[in-house]
Amino acid sequence: MLCVEAVGVICAVLLTELGGIHQLKECNNFIGRSDWYLRLQIEHNQRLDIVDTIICVMPGKITNKSHRRNYNYIIVLSNSEWCLA
């Protein structure tokens, strides 16, 4: 099991469901997406849709998006295109 911390919240990902770990890069933002959708990143010719973990785990508790400056890595979930920041 891989345990990671995001804004003081510890999340666990089963290693059997870990598709990879990448550094979060400057990438495209999409206007009109939900607050939980962080951005799109292309990694090794693969499209990765990145989710803001804290907004998903603690909806309504976050009043601004300043925590996003502290995201450094993304965790790819299994063989999907979805990642957690």
C-alpha positions in Angstrom: 0.0 0.0 0.0 1.3 3.5 -0.9 0.3 6.2 1.6 0.5 9.8 0.5 -0.4 13.1 2.1 -2.4 15.9 0.5 -3.1 19.0 2.5 -2.8 17.0 5.8 -5.1 14.2 4.6 -3.4 10.8 4.3 -4.7 8.7 1.4 -3.8 5.1 0.6 -3.5 3.4 -2.8 -3.1 -0.3 -3.2 0.1 -1.1 -5.0 -1.8 -3.5 -7.3 -3.9 -0.5 -8.4 -1.0 1.8 -8.9 -0.5 2.7 -12.6 2.5 5.0 -12.0 3.7 8.1 -10.4 4.7 11.2 -12.4 5.8 14.7 -11.5 3.0 17.3 -12.0 3.9 19.6 -14.9 2.5 22.8 -16.2 -0.3 21.7 -18.3 -3.7 22.6 -19.9 -6.6 23.8 -17.8 -10.1 23.4 -19.2 -12.6 26.2 -18.7 -16.0 24.9 -17.6 -14.8 21.8 -15.8 -15.8 20.9 -12.3 -13.8 22.1 -9.3 -12.5 18.6 -8.7 -10.9 18.4 -12.2 -7.4 19.9 -11.9 -6.1 19.6 -15.5 -4.9 17.5 -18.3 -1.3 16.4 -18.7 0.3 14.4 -21.5 2.9 11.9 -20.3 4.6 9.4 -22.6 2.0 10.0 -25.3 -0.8 9.2 -22.8 -3.5 11.7 -21.9 -3.9 11.9 -18.1 -6.9 13.6 -16.5 -5.9 14.9 -13.1 -8.3 15.1 -10.1 -7.8 17.5 -7.2 -7.8 14.9 -4.4 -8.7 17.2 -1.6 -11.7 18.7 -3.3 -13.0 15.1 -3.9 -12.2 13.9 -0.4 -13.3 17.0 1.5 -15.9 18.8 -0.6 -17.1 22.0 0.8 -14.2 22.2 3.3 -11.8 24.0 0.8 -12.7 27.7 0.3 -9.9 28.5 -2.2 -7.5 26.7 -4.5 -4.2 27.8 -2.9 -3.5 24.3 -1.9 -2.9 23.4 -5.5 0.5 25.1 -5.4 1.7 22.3 -3.1 0.9 19.5 -5.5 4.1 18.0 -6.9 3.1 14.5 -8.1 0.3 12.6 -9.7 -0.7 9.0 -9.0 -2.1 7.1 -12.0 -4.9 4.8 -11.0 -4.5 1.3 -12.4 -4.5 1.3 -16.3 -6.8 4.3 -16.6 -6.3 7.8 -17.7 -7.3 9.1 -14.3 -4.8 10.5 -11.7 -4.9 11.9 -8.3 -2.8 15.0 -7.5 
